[in-house]
Amino acid sequence: MPPLTRDERAGRAKVAISRHFNSKQQAFLDFVLAHYVGVGVDELDQEKLTPLLRLRYRNSIADAIADLGRPEEINKVFVGFQKYLYQPAG
C-alpha cells in the first residue's frame, strides 16, 4: 500500500472519530489531530497528553476534566483514537 501523509491519515481518522466519540471528545481529538498533522507523530506520545490538554483548555486541567471526564477516560480517548490513524481504509 502506498504511504499516506499525516493530513490524509487525519482526514480518515476524523470519519471514525465522528462515529465513536461524543462532540466534546471530537473537538479535543480534532485539536490533537491538527497538532499531529503540523508537528508529527510525536504529538501522539502519551507524554504529550497533559501539555495538549493544558494548551487546549488554557492551562486548566479542571476544565478538561469537566469537558472530557475523569483522567482515566481522557487517557482512554487519547490512546483509543490513534488506531483510526493507522487502520486500512475500508
C-alpha positions as CSV (number, residue, x, y, z in Angstrom):
1,M,0.0,0.0,0.0
2,P,1.3,3.5,-0.8
3,P,2.2,5.6,2.3
4,L,-0.3,8.3,3.4
5,T,0.5,11.8,4.5
6,R,-0.3,12.8,8.1
7,D,-3.1,15.0,6.6
8,E,-4.6,12.1,4.8
9,R,-4.4,9.9,7.9
10,A,-6.0,12.6,10.0
11,G,-8.8,13.0,7.4
12,R,-9.6,9.3,7.5
13,A,-9.5,9.2,11.3
14,K,-11.9,12.1,11.6
15,V,-14.6,9.9,10.0
16,A,-14.2,7.2,12.5
17,I,-13.9,9.7,15.4
18,S,-17.2,11.2,14.5
19,R,-18.8,7.7,14.9
20,H,-17.1,6.7,18.1
21,F,-16.7,9.8,20.3
22,N,-19.0,12.5,21.7
23,S,-18.9,16.1,20.5
24,K,-16.6,17.3,23.2
25,Q,-14.2,14.4,22.7
26,Q,-14.3,15.1,19.0
27,A,-13.3,18.7,19.5
28,F,-10.4,17.7,21.6
29,L,-9.3,15.0,19.1
30,D,-9.6,17.4,16.2
31,F,-7.2,19.7,18.2
32,V,-4.8,16.7,18.7
33,L,-5.0,15.8,15.0
34,A,-4.2,19.3,14.0
35,H,-1.0,19.1,16.1
36,Y,-0.2,15.7,14.7
37,V,-0.5,17.0,11.1
38,G,1.5,20.1,11.9
39,V,4.2,18.7,14.2
40,G,4.3,15.0,13.6
41,V,3.8,11.6,15.2
42,D,5.5,12.7,18.5
43,E,2.3,14.6,19.3
44,L,0.6,11.2,19.9
45,D,3.1,10.2,22.6
46,Q,1.5,9.6,26.0
47,E,3.8,12.2,27.5
48,K,2.1,14.9,25.3
49,L,-1.4,14.4,26.7
50,T,-1.1,16.7,29.6
51,P,0.6,19.5,27.6
52,L,-2.0,19.2,24.9
53,L,-4.8,19.4,27.5
54,R,-3.2,22.5,29.0
55,L,-2.9,24.1,25.6
56,R,-6.4,23.3,24.5
57,Y,-8.0,24.2,27.9
58,R,-5.9,27.3,28.6
59,N,-3.9,25.7,31.3
60,S,-7.0,24.4,33.1
61,I,-6.9,20.7,33.7
62,A,-10.2,21.1,35.7
63,D,-11.9,22.4,32.6
64,A,-10.6,19.5,30.6
65,I,-11.9,17.1,33.2
66,A,-15.3,18.9,33.2
67,D,-15.5,18.5,29.4
68,L,-13.9,15.1,28.8
69,G,-14.4,13.1,32.0
70,R,-12.1,11.6,34.5
71,P,-8.4,11.4,33.8
72,E,-8.6,7.6,33.0
73,E,-11.4,8.4,30.5
74,I,-9.4,11.1,28.9
75,N,-6.4,8.8,28.6
76,K,-8.6,6.1,27.0
77,V,-9.9,8.6,24.4
78,F,-6.4,9.8,23.6
79,V,-4.9,6.4,23.2
80,G,-8.1,4.8,21.7
81,F,-8.5,7.2,18.7
82,Q,-5.0,6.5,17.5
83,K,-5.9,3.2,16.0
84,Y,-8.0,5.0,13.4
85,L,-4.9,6.8,12.1
86,Y,-3.3,3.5,11.0
87,Q,-6.0,1.1,10.2
88,P,-6.5,0.3,6.5
89,A,-9.3,2.1,4.6
90,G,-12.4,0.0,4.2
